[in-house]
Amino acid sequence: MGVQETMTFISRIVFCLSVALTTGCAATVKPMTTPDGKQGFLVECDGSADSWASCYEAATKACNGTYKIIDRNESSTPTAYGPLVRRNLIAECK
């Protein structure tokens, strides 16, 4: 394998890993106590292929139905392979 072929191969591997890391996956849910002393959850649903809908769905499951959003954040960082999107919310169960 020549130098050019090796560089092409490495570039493809880097691209595939970047896509895998930026597309996201299922929401992550971590239990917590809210400032009011109630049961709540930190819900993270990162990735450009994910959306707020997956955060809301995870919060609904974690709280067995209804919840109040205490805080919600989203950031997007441009990369050469697409945006790196981070989303999280704090849900207080009702």
All heavy atoms as an XYZ file, in Angstrom:
698
protein
N       0.851     -1.160      0.000
C       0.000      0.000      0.000
C       0.904      1.232      0.000
O       1.788      1.368      0.824
C      -0.884     -0.029      1.257
C      -2.088      0.869      1.169
S      -3.091      0.888      2.677
C      -4.268     -0.387      2.339
N       0.637      2.155     -0.910
C       1.430      3.374     -1.014
C       1.003      4.414      0.007
O       0.007      4.271      0.704
N       1.776      5.485      0.068
C       1.493      6.553      1.023
C       0.122      7.178      0.761
O      -0.655      7.406      1.690
C       2.604      7.634      0.963
C       2.253      8.823      1.833
C       3.939      7.050      1.380
N      -0.192      7.427     -0.506
C      -1.478      8.035     -0.856
C      -2.644      7.125     -0.451
O      -3.638      7.588      0.096
C      -1.533      8.337     -2.361
C      -2.811      9.019     -2.807
C      -2.972     10.411     -2.210
O      -1.993     11.087     -1.944
N      -4.203     10.816     -1.985
N      -2.517      5.845     -0.701
C      -3.575      4.900     -0.336
C      -3.741      4.810      1.178
O      -4.850      4.721      1.688
C      -3.258      3.512     -0.913
C      -3.320      3.487     -2.425
C      -2.676      2.239     -3.001
O      -1.721      1.722     -2.390
O      -3.139      1.798     -4.045
N      -2.628      4.835      1.892
C      -2.675      4.793      3.352
C      -3.378      6.027      3.900
O      -4.221      5.932      4.800
C      -1.254      4.695      3.942
O      -0.627      3.512      3.436
C      -1.289      4.635      5.460
N      -3.061      7.200      3.362
C      -3.689      8.442      3.818
C      -5.193      8.424      3.522
O      -5.991      8.867      4.345
C      -3.031      9.658      3.165
C      -1.593      9.876      3.620
S      -1.426     10.043      5.405
C      -2.277     11.582      5.661
N      -5.584      7.915      2.372
C      -6.999      7.813      2.029
C      -7.711      6.879      3.002
O      -8.806      7.187      3.479
C      -7.172      7.314      0.586
O      -6.523      8.235     -0.288
C      -8.633      7.206      0.204
N      -7.086      5.763      3.308
C      -7.649      4.797      4.235
C      -7.828      5.420      5.622
O      -8.883      5.301      6.253
C      -6.747      3.556      4.307
C      -7.223      2.517      5.277
C      -8.332      1.751      4.999
C      -6.555      2.313      6.473
C      -8.780      0.782      5.889
C      -7.001      1.358      7.374
C      -8.116      0.594      7.080
N      -6.812      6.104      6.108
C      -6.876      6.753      7.418
C      -7.956      7.829      7.422
O      -8.719      7.961      8.378
C      -5.496      7.324      7.814
C      -4.530      6.169      8.088
C      -5.609      8.244      9.029
C      -3.098      6.602      8.307
N      -8.053      8.597      6.351
C      -9.079      9.639      6.259
C     -10.474      9.032      6.343
O     -11.369      9.593      6.988
C      -8.940     10.414      4.951
O      -7.739     11.128      4.934
N     -10.678      7.920      5.700
C     -11.987      7.256      5.751
C     -12.309      6.762      7.162
O     -13.449      6.873      7.607
C     -12.036      6.096      4.760
C     -12.127      6.570      3.332
C     -12.214      5.434      2.365
N     -12.260      5.951      1.002
C     -12.104      5.214     -0.064
N     -11.891      3.919      0.040
N     -12.161      5.759     -1.255
N     -11.334      6.234      7.838
C     -11.547      5.765      9.211
C     -11.899      6.940     10.118
O     -12.847      6.873     10.904
C     -10.310      5.011      9.748
C     -10.185      3.670      9.039
C     -10.389      4.821     11.260
C      -8.962      2.883      9.412
N     -11.161      8.036      9.995
C     -11.435      9.225     10.805
C     -12.836      9.741     10.514
O     -13.583     10.103     11.422
C     -10.367     10.315     10.567
C     -10.783     11.640     11.173
C      -9.028      9.868     11.117
N     -13.219      9.781      9.251
C     -14.552     10.243      8.882
C     -15.622      9.354      9.505
O     -16.591      9.847     10.091
C     -14.709     10.272      7.360
C     -16.095     10.619      6.921
C     -16.551     11.922      6.981
C     -16.955      9.638      6.463
C     -17.841     12.251      6.592
C     -18.240      9.949      6.074
C     -18.687     11.254      6.140
N     -15.485      8.052      9.399
C     -16.478      7.122      9.956
C     -16.588      7.270     11.471
O     -17.693      7.270     12.018
C     -16.130      5.685      9.596
S     -16.361      5.317      7.845
N     -15.474      7.414     12.157
C     -15.507      7.599     13.603
C     -16.168      8.917     13.974
O     -16.953      8.988     14.923
C     -14.091      7.545     14.184
C     -13.440      6.170     14.217
C     -11.989      6.277     14.653
C     -14.204      5.227     15.120
N     -15.891      9.956     13.221
C     -16.496     11.264     13.492
C     -18.003     11.219     13.307
O     -18.752     11.771     14.107
C     -15.899     12.333     12.575
O     -14.537     12.475     12.825
N     -18.447     10.579     12.251
C     -19.884     10.457     12.007
C     -20.536      9.674     13.145
O     -21.582     10.059     13.653
C     -20.164      9.792     10.643
C     -21.619      9.403     10.517
C     -19.758     10.732      9.524
N     -19.908      8.606     13.562
C     -20.463      7.796     14.644
C     -20.562      8.592     15.941
O     -21.536      8.474     16.684
C     -19.607      6.547     14.860
N     -19.581      9.430     16.217
C     -19.581     10.207     17.446
C     -20.541     11.379     17.402
O     -21.071     11.794     18.422
C     -18.161     10.713     17.750
C     -17.159      9.635     18.129
C     -15.761     10.233     18.242
C     -17.547      8.961     19.430
N     -20.792     11.960     16.246
C     -21.644     13.142     16.166
C     -23.111     12.824     15.915
O     -23.951     13.689     16.088
C     -21.163     14.122     15.078
O     -21.171     13.465     13.816
C     -19.777     14.648     15.384
N     -23.434     11.617     15.522
C     -24.833     11.308     15.230
C     -25.638     11.030     16.480
O     -26.852     11.127     16.462
C     -24.964     10.115     14.271
O     -24.289      8.999     14.819
C     -24.434     10.456     12.905
N     -24.996     10.711     17.570
C     -25.722     10.527     18.822
C     -26.355      9.162     18.943
O     -26.233      8.306     18.086
N     -27.004      8.980     20.047
C     -27.678      7.709     20.311
C     -28.796      7.995     21.298
O     -29.207      9.132     21.458
C     -26.673      6.689     20.843
S     -25.725      7.274     22.245
N     -29.256      6.979     21.969
C     -30.376      7.129     22.894
C     -30.038      8.116     24.007
O     -28.881      8.323     24.349
C     -30.720      5.771     23.481
N     -31.064      8.697     24.576
C     -30.891      9.667     25.658
C     -30.309      8.985     26.895
O     -30.575      7.822     27.172
C     -32.227     10.310     25.984
N     -29.512      9.744     27.633
C     -28.953      9.293     28.903
C     -29.754      9.954     30.017
O     -29.981     11.159     29.981
C     -27.471      9.707     29.014
O     -26.754      9.158     27.918
C     -26.870      9.229     30.310
N     -30.164      9.175     30.993
C     -30.985      9.686     32.086
C     -30.272      9.408     33.408
O     -29.923      8.266     33.704
C     -32.380      9.015     32.083
C     -33.232      9.528     33.232
C     -33.081      9.232     30.749
N     -30.082     10.485     34.202
C     -29.421     10.350     35.504
C     -30.337     10.924     36.579
O     -30.771     12.073     36.483
C     -28.092     11.114     35.504
C     -27.104     10.595     34.490
C     -25.862     11.458     34.444
C     -24.962     11.024     33.297
N     -23.859     11.960     33.080
N     -30.643     10.132     37.627
C     -31.513     10.628     38.690
C     -30.834     11.752     39.483
O     -29.613     11.783     39.616
C     -31.754      9.405     39.571
C     -30.684      8.450     39.236
C     -30.204      8.762     37.858
N     -31.658     12.664     39.987
C     -31.148     13.769     40.805
C     -32.270     14.307     41.670
O     -33.441     13.979     41.472
C     -30.591     14.883     39.919
C     -31.633     15.530     39.012
S     -31.023     16.935     38.088
C     -30.762     18.122     39.367
N     -31.925     15.138     42.620
C     -32.903     15.852     43.431
C     -32.917     17.292     42.934
O     -31.877     17.926     42.809
C     -32.520     15.804     44.920
O     -32.424     14.441     45.317
C     -33.551     16.503     45.771
N     -34.100     17.810     42.645
C     -34.225     19.177     42.139
C     -34.040     20.175     43.294
O     -34.066     19.788     44.465
C     -35.600     19.401     41.481
O     -36.614     19.319     42.481
C     -35.848     18.388     40.379
N     -33.858     21.454     42.973
C     -33.698     22.458     44.033
C     -34.878     22.502     45.021
O     -34.705     22.894     46.174
C     -33.586     23.777     43.261
C     -33.011     23.375     41.939
C     -33.621     22.028     41.652
N     -36.061     22.083     44.580
C     -37.236     22.037     45.457
C     -37.287     20.772     46.314
O     -38.245     20.554     47.056
C     -38.532     22.115     44.634
C     -38.720     23.457     43.964
O     -38.088     24.445     44.409
O     -39.492     23.530     42.993
N     -36.274     19.904     46.175
C     -36.228     18.669     46.955
C     -37.045     17.539     46.375
O     -37.251     16.515     47.018
N     -37.507     17.687     45.159
C     -38.327     16.655     44.516
C     -37.458     15.746     43.647
O     -36.339     16.086     43.289
C     -39.415     17.300     43.660
C     -40.416     18.101     44.473
C     -41.476     18.697     43.590
C     -42.466     19.499     44.422
N     -43.471     20.145     43.591
N     -38.025     14.602     43.291
C     -37.351     13.667     42.389
C     -37.266     14.286     41.001
O     -38.241     14.818     40.480
C     -38.117     12.342     42.299
C     -37.597     11.362     41.268
C     -36.227     10.804     41.608
O     -35.998     10.366     42.720
N     -35.316     10.836     40.670
N     -36.087     14.219     40.405
C     -35.909     14.729     39.058
C     -34.862     13.935     38.316
O     -34.256     13.002     38.870
N     -34.648     14.320     37.072
C     -33.686     13.615     36.232
C     -32.967     14.602     35.330
O     -33.575     15.544     34.816
C     -34.390     12.569     35.361
C     -34.979     11.442     36.151
C     -36.289     11.496     36.596
C     -34.212     10.334     36.462
C     -36.838     10.471     37.345
C     -34.752      9.297     37.203
C     -36.062      9.368     37.646
N     -31.675     14.372     35.145
C     -30.901     15.064     34.128
C     -30.972     14.185     32.891
O     -30.585     13.017     32.923
C     -29.443     15.251     34.553
C     -28.494     15.762     33.477
C     -28.892     17.151     33.001
C     -27.063     15.749     33.975
N     -31.502     14.728     31.814
C     -31.680     13.976     30.571
C     -30.769     14.602     29.522
O     -30.854     15.795     29.246
C     -33.143     14.017     30.090
C     -33.312     13.200     28.816
C     -34.080     13.517     31.178
N     -29.879     13.792     28.948
C     -28.962     14.253     27.904
C     -29.267     13.514     26.616
O     -29.352     12.288     26.605
C     -27.516     14.002     28.318
C     -27.128     14.753     29.576
C     -25.766     14.357     30.104
O     -25.405     13.160     29.997
O     -25.075     15.240     30.625
N     -29.469     14.257     25.540
C     -29.750     13.641     24.235
C     -28.906     14.361     23.189
O     -29.392     15.220     22.468
C     -31.237     13.680     23.910
S     -32.037     15.230     24.294
N     -27.632     14.011     23.170
C     -26.666     14.643     22.287
C     -26.690     14.022     20.901
O     -27.090     12.879     20.722
C     -25.250     14.488     22.857
C     -25.111     15.117     24.232
O     -25.888     16.030     24.542
O     -24.224     14.692     24.985
N     -26.242     14.787     19.923
C     -26.079     14.275     18.564
C     -26.946     15.002     17.566
O     -28.084     15.366     17.862
N     -26.401     15.214     16.397
C     -27.139     15.941     15.363
C     -28.287     15.126     14.791
O     -29.230     15.684     14.238
C     -26.189     16.383     14.246
O     -25.528     15.273     13.696
N     -28.250     13.809     14.944
C     -29.337     12.968     14.430
C     -30.462     12.832     15.454
O     -31.526     12.339     15.143
C     -28.808     11.594     14.048
N     -30.207     13.270     16.698
C     -31.209     13.206     17.747
C     -31.969     14.522     17.789
O     -31.625     15.464     17.093
C     -30.518     12.953     19.091
C     -31.220     11.891     19.915
O     -32.389     11.621     19.647
O     -30.586     11.353     20.839
N     -33.011     14.608     18.601
C     -33.786     15.842     18.698
C     -34.303     15.996     20.123
O     -34.148     15.105     20.963
C     -34.960     15.813     17.721
O     -35.926     14.877     18.155
N     -34.958     17.133     20.384
C     -35.559     17.351     21.687
C     -36.619     16.292     21.975
O     -36.868     15.956     23.140
C     -36.160     18.753     21.770
C     -35.119     19.799     22.047
C     -34.680     20.761     21.185
C     -34.376     19.970     23.251
N     -33.716     21.522     21.792
C     -33.498     21.060     23.059
C     -34.347     19.305     24.468
C     -32.625     21.504     24.050
C     -33.476     19.745     25.457
C     -32.632     20.832     25.235
N     -37.250     15.771     20.949
C     -38.290     14.756     21.150
C     -37.758     13.552     21.929
O     -38.460     13.012     22.793
C     -38.870     14.311     19.809
N     -36.521     13.148     21.669
C     -35.969     12.006     22.399
C     -35.723     12.363     23.862
O     -35.866     11.521     24.742
C     -34.694     11.485     21.732
O     -33.708     12.481     21.684
N     -35.369     13.627     24.146
C     -35.233     14.073     25.541
C     -36.578     14.026     26.251
O     -36.684     13.548     27.378
C     -34.690     15.499     25.595
S     -32.908     15.662     25.474
N     -37.613     14.562     25.593
C     -38.939     14.592     26.201
C     -39.471     13.176     26.448
O     -40.081     12.895     27.481
C     -39.915     15.375     25.333
C     -39.505     16.796     25.073
C     -39.762     17.400     23.860
C     -38.835     17.558     26.033
C     -39.386     18.716     23.598
C     -38.451     18.867     25.787
C     -38.726     19.442     24.576
O     -38.349     20.735     24.330
N     -39.238     12.298     25.490
C     -39.686     10.910     25.638
C     -38.975     10.238     26.809
O     -39.606      9.537     27.612
C     -39.404     10.144     24.342
C     -39.906      8.724     24.347
C     -39.644      8.010     23.023
O     -39.820      8.640     21.964
O     -39.252      6.834     23.071
N     -37.672     10.465     26.939
C     -36.918      9.872     28.045
C     -37.377     10.437     29.386
O     -37.471      9.704     30.381
C     -35.422     10.116     27.838
N     -37.678     11.740     29.438
C     -38.166     12.349     30.678
C     -39.530     11.777     31.060
O     -39.793     11.508     32.242
C     -38.249     13.862     30.522
N     -40.390     11.577     30.078
C     -41.708     10.995     30.332
C     -41.576      9.591     30.920
O     -42.249      9.246     31.901
C     -42.543     10.948     29.037
O     -42.715     12.284     28.554
C     -43.906     10.323     29.268
N     -40.692      8.792     30.353
C     -40.474      7.434     30.868
C     -39.885      7.461     32.272
O     -40.315      6.719     33.156
C     -39.543      6.656     29.933
C     -40.191      6.219     28.650
C     -39.211      5.440     27.786
C     -39.812      5.094     26.447
N     -38.833      4.413     25.565
N     -38.888      8.335     32.479
C     -38.222      8.399     33.783
C     -39.180      8.834     34.884
O     -39.115      8.337     36.008
C     -37.029      9.348     33.716
N     -40.073      9.763     34.560
C     -41.022     10.300     35.553
C     -42.355      9.556     35.555
O     -43.294      9.989     36.231
C     -41.247     11.787     35.293
S     -39.828     12.820     35.728
N     -42.465      8.481     34.815
C     -43.718      7.725     34.713
C     -44.888      8.613     34.320
O     -45.970      8.535     34.890
C     -44.019      6.991     36.022
C     -43.018      5.910     36.311
O     -42.616      5.168     35.425
N     -42.578      5.839     37.551
N     -44.650      9.492     33.386
C     -45.742     10.339     32.888
C     -45.384     11.812     32.857
O     -44.630     12.249     32.015
N     -45.906     12.566     33.813
C     -45.789     14.020     33.739
C     -44.562     14.554     34.479
O     -44.106     13.964     35.461
C     -47.050     14.700     34.302
O     -47.241     14.285     35.636
C     -48.274     14.340     33.468
N     -44.082     15.677     34.002
C     -42.913     16.328     34.581
C     -42.950     17.810     34.226
O     -43.706     18.247     33.367
C     -41.624     15.700     34.053
C     -41.462     15.797     32.556
C     -40.817     16.883     31.977
C     -41.980     14.820     31.716
C     -40.695     16.986     30.596
C     -41.866     14.914     30.344
C     -41.215     15.995     29.794
O     -41.102     16.102     28.435
N     -42.127     18.579     34.928
C     -41.956     19.998     34.643
C     -40.490     20.208     34.277
O     -39.602     19.697     34.963
C     -42.324     20.825     35.874
C     -42.089     22.317     35.714
C     -42.641     23.112     36.890
C     -41.712     23.010     38.073
N     -42.082     23.912     39.188
N     -40.240     20.945     33.212
C     -38.857     21.228     32.813
C     -38.325     22.362     33.680
O     -38.877     23.462     33.692
C     -38.766     21.594     31.318
C     -39.190     20.399     30.461
C     -37.353     22.045     30.968
C     -39.256     20.689     28.977
N     -37.257     22.078     34.415
C     -36.622     23.055     35.289
C     -35.588     23.868     34.515
O     -35.442     25.068     34.711
C     -35.934     22.347     36.481
C     -36.938     21.522     37.276
C     -35.219     23.342     37.384
C     -38.039     22.320     37.902
N     -34.847     23.204     33.638
C     -33.805     23.865     32.857
C     -33.622     23.103     31.560
O     -33.855     21.893     31.504
C     -32.492     23.900     33.647
C     -31.456     24.841     33.058
O     -31.825     25.711     32.237
O     -30.273     24.717     33.416
N     -33.194     23.825     30.522
C     -33.002     23.206     29.208
C     -31.875     23.948     28.497
O     -31.857     25.179     28.470
C     -34.298     23.324     28.427
C     -34.303     22.637     27.097
C     -35.662     22.815     26.463
N     -35.493     23.645     25.286
C     -36.151     23.500     24.159
N     -37.093     22.599     24.066
N     -35.925     24.268     23.141
N     -30.915     23.197     27.949
C     -29.765     23.795     27.264
C     -29.467     23.064     25.965
O     -29.645     21.851     25.875
C     -28.518     23.726     28.144
C     -28.661     24.527     29.410
O     -28.754     25.743     29.363
N     -28.705     23.838     30.545
N     -28.970     23.825     24.996
C     -28.526     23.238     23.730
C     -27.338     24.032     23.228
O     -27.318     25.258     23.317
C     -29.643     23.275     22.691
C     -29.224     22.692     21.348
C     -30.377     22.650     20.361
O     -31.190     23.593     20.331
O     -30.458     21.663     19.620
N     -26.330     23.323     22.729
C     -25.193     23.981     22.095
C     -24.811     23.191     20.855
O     -25.047     21.993     20.763
C     -24.007     24.079     23.054
O     -23.503     22.793     23.346
N     -24.225     23.904     19.907
C     -23.799     23.276     18.659
C     -22.415     23.809     18.307
O     -22.209     25.018     18.263
C     -24.794     23.600     17.544
O     -24.394     23.002     16.338
N     -21.500     22.884     18.076
C     -20.137     23.252     17.710
C     -19.871     22.745     16.304
O     -19.979     21.544     16.053
C     -19.124     22.619     18.689
O     -19.468     22.993     20.018
C     -17.711     23.043     18.361
N     -19.537     23.649     15.368
C     -19.248     23.202     14.005
C     -17.973     22.363     13.958
O     -17.008     22.663     14.652
C     -19.071     24.492     13.213
C     -19.357     25.613     14.138
C     -19.446     25.082     15.524
N     -18.013     21.308     13.166
C     -16.822     20.500     12.907
C     -16.727     20.275     11.399
O     -17.663     20.587     10.663
C     -16.881     19.127     13.620
O     -17.878     18.316     12.985
C     -17.194     19.267     15.103
N     -15.640     19.718     10.974
C     -15.454     19.441      9.548
C     -16.433     18.392      9.038
O     -16.677     18.303      7.839
C     -14.020     18.981      9.291
N     -17.020     17.613      9.946
C     -17.913     16.522      9.548
C     -19.360     16.772      9.938
O     -20.174     15.870      9.952
C     -17.416     15.204     10.152
C     -16.002     14.913      9.753
C     -14.954     15.079     10.642
C     -15.698     14.510      8.456
C     -13.648     14.830     10.268
C     -14.392     14.267      8.067
C     -13.376     14.425      8.976
O     -12.088     14.182      8.595
N     -19.681     17.998     10.284
C     -21.036     18.343     10.699
C     -21.036     18.842     12.125
O     -20.036     18.749     12.830
N     -22.152     19.372     12.588
C     -22.194     19.955     13.925
C     -22.158     18.904     15.036
O     -22.700     17.815     14.889
C     -23.528     20.702     13.941
C     -24.368     19.973     12.952
C     -23.428     19.489     11.887
N     -21.509     19.262     16.122
C     -21.517     18.458     17.338
C     -22.564     19.094     18.245
O     -22.372     20.193     18.761
C     -20.143     18.471     18.005
C     -20.016     17.756     19.339
C     -20.359     16.279     19.184
C     -18.632     17.930     19.902
N     -23.703     18.445     18.382
C     -24.844     19.011     19.100
C     -24.960     18.368     20.478
O     -24.906     17.152     20.606
C     -26.158     18.795     18.316
C     -27.347     19.358     19.061
C     -26.048     19.400     16.922
N     -25.122     19.226     21.487
C     -25.318     18.761     22.862
C     -26.622     19.351     23.383
O     -26.849     20.545     23.286
C     -24.164     19.188     23.750
C     -22.835     18.649     23.295
C     -21.936     18.410     24.482
N     -20.655     17.890     24.087
C     -20.365     16.603     23.985
N     -21.290     15.705     24.229
N     -19.174     16.199     23.623
N     -27.483     18.488     23.927
C     -28.755     18.905     24.499
C     -28.921     18.261     25.868
O     -28.572     17.094     26.041
C     -29.934     18.439     23.640
C     -30.099     19.125     22.346
C     -31.333     18.558     21.617
N     -31.191     18.786     20.207
C     -30.520     18.001     19.366
N     -29.985     16.898     19.806
N     -30.419     18.306     18.104
N     -29.467     19.009     26.812
C     -29.810     18.408     28.095
C     -30.934     19.195     28.735
O     -31.153     20.368     28.429
C     -28.595     18.301     29.023
C     -28.035     19.646     29.418
O     -28.703     20.437     30.049
N     -26.802     19.909     29.009
N     -31.665     18.523     29.591
C     -32.719     19.174     30.344
C     -32.791     18.551     31.724
O     -32.341     17.436     31.948
C     -34.070     19.111     29.616
C     -34.727     17.754     29.359
C     -35.504     17.253     30.573
C     -35.683     17.882     28.184
N     -33.348     19.327     32.642
C     -33.618     18.811     33.979
C     -35.142     18.750     34.102
O     -35.835     19.755     33.930
C     -33.024     19.709     35.075
C     -31.497     19.706     34.957
C     -33.463     19.222     36.453
C     -30.803     20.653     35.917
N     -35.621     17.548     34.371
C     -37.063     17.315     34.499
C     -37.383     17.032     35.959
O     -36.733     16.200     36.596
C     -37.485     16.131     33.641
N     -38.374     17.741     36.484
C     -38.865     17.506     37.846
C     -40.176     16.727     37.745
O     -41.128     17.199     37.124
C     -39.088     18.832     38.564
C     -39.577     18.680     39.989
C     -39.778     20.023     40.652
O     -40.884     20.591     40.470
O     -38.843     20.503     41.290
N     -40.183     15.536     38.314
C     -41.379     14.690     38.211
C     -42.521     15.278     39.032
O     -42.323     15.834     40.101
C     -41.060     13.280     38.699
S     -39.746     12.482     37.747
N     -43.745     15.152     38.490
C     -44.947     15.650     39.193
C     -45.630     14.516     39.923
O     -45.485     13.391     39.630
C     -45.916     16.282     38.200
C     -45.387     17.580     37.629
C     -46.443     18.224     36.765
C     -45.961     19.560     36.226
N     -46.958     20.220     35.424
